[in-house]
Amino acid sequence: MADVLNRSPRFATPSSRRDLVSYLVRALEQPFTAREKAPARSFDHFTHIVTECTAHSEGTDALAEAVASLDGDRRTALEMRQLSDKWTAQEQLAPEDLVLLDCLLGQVGEEHDVQAIALASLQPVPAPLPDHCTDARSALLYLLRRNALPDGLPPFLAFLEFLAASAGEPLASPLREWTERRARSRELWPALESCRARADGTLVTAARERRMMLVLLPDGLDDDYYALRVWHQDDAPHPAPALRDNDARVREADLERAIRGKVRETSQGHDKNAALTVEFWLPLSLINLPVAEWCAPREPGAPDDVRVVVRSLDRMRASGSQHSWRERWSRMVDTAEKVGGGDVTCPVRLGRDRDRLGGPSGSPEPVPLPEWSEVRPDLPLVLSAPPDCAEGRGQLMRAITTGVPVVLWHRHDCTSREFRDTVDVLLSRGPVSTLPERIRAMRLACEDGGLPTEVVRGLTLMWDDPNRSLPVLSPLVAPDEVPSPPLFHPHGATGDTVSGPSARLPHRTR
């Protein structure tokens, strides 16, 4: 730990090291001699800090969280959390067991999805592994800290059993010999035997899709700020609850940078073979923000496999449309799967014939939503104006209250021939169910110069799938309006946690 701290440029100065110690004093509520007697050499100071932290039951956790909060470097934070888990693992396992397991798990290849294996092993109470669990070794060290499953079996033993079943020989035999010795010595053999049978009968597959949900709201206190909440969830065969990220209060000028950073972290921290869908849950007042542009790859290493959709927070309050919403969605998806082809995806277009009828130029008169619910409830809707003007806003609100789940528009001009032609091409090449993926491919082609840039960049898809809800278990209010949790909580939290702006520590589940 001292070596990692010594390599961090953030803690190179005496004042930055004093900030670190002050953070630890507040988190652990105890004095630090490293505060008053700071050695001149940085490495000696870090050694002193780490030594004092190891004397406290939650000291290494506090140190890892402090570094994550103050340093800001993801790699440094991950290393510190892994080392903290390694330190606490000594309370659970003898040194010779740690050495043996470290050697065995070092043989697990990258083809084995550790996250999926852990989720399968922790049923029926799964929880995603935190970001610092990057391989089988770090996953084991973390699971050593988790409480026993309902049958009394420690989660790390269940994980090793499922890992053995997934990896096969020659790794399975030595792993299962060790778990059997451990279980028999603690009178847990019946539970382990049942777990082994379950592991042998389970085909562990990786997540097909990663889902990132971002809720953006006006701050309520300052017009220049927004409240940002983020959840993560994998669409895996073994379901897991959504994992809540930190809440943030973001200045308007910093929104793009903050969201790009969140998307980049999510893309780097998970299986590259699973597609990433980013859902922006927005109120009507913010629904025309350039969120798709904020997720577009503009730098080396940026993710290019991101599907961006808009979700409506106002639909959650339109209780009268819930039945029609679900019915329309079901018929839309079912029709697309059974029939397919361009006819199914021909949209209902508001003001569609204005150009060919030679109507007046400029802003058109408001066009009422066509009465198409009884005829073709499986069709997407294309607005005749962006929703940040009165006409488009009225059309979108009417669509929401009548249960229309899929709506397309252009952020600036919904009447241009280029936009209409682009939408026609987009919708004629597949069923509605694949629309987010086809828009992603179209945006990549746009970046490569194959399509009109301005038209595609302004294309917005509202994709309100009623089967994929937002895990909100508390009122959606600005961070300043809710009490902040304690500065340091070693056990973290998941979907139902409310945190304030001063709560910088990442939420983790023990």
PECOR-V735636 format. One record per helix or strand of 3 or more residues. SS is the DSSP state (alpha for helix, beta for strand). FROM is the first residue (numbers start at 1). TO is the last residue. If there is no record, write none. Layout:
ss;from;to
SS;FROM;TO
SS;FROM;TO
This chain:
ss;from;to
alpha;2;7
alpha;9;11
alpha;14;28
alpha;33;36
alpha;42;54
alpha;59;71
alpha;74;89
alpha;95;105
alpha;114;121
alpha;136;143
alpha;155;167
alpha;171;185
alpha;189;200
beta;209;218
beta;225;235
beta;248;251
alpha;252;268
beta;275;282
alpha;284;286
alpha;291;294
beta;306;312
alpha;314;317
alpha;319;338
alpha;390;401
beta;406;410
alpha;417;427
alpha;432;447
alpha;453;457
beta;459;463
alpha;479;481
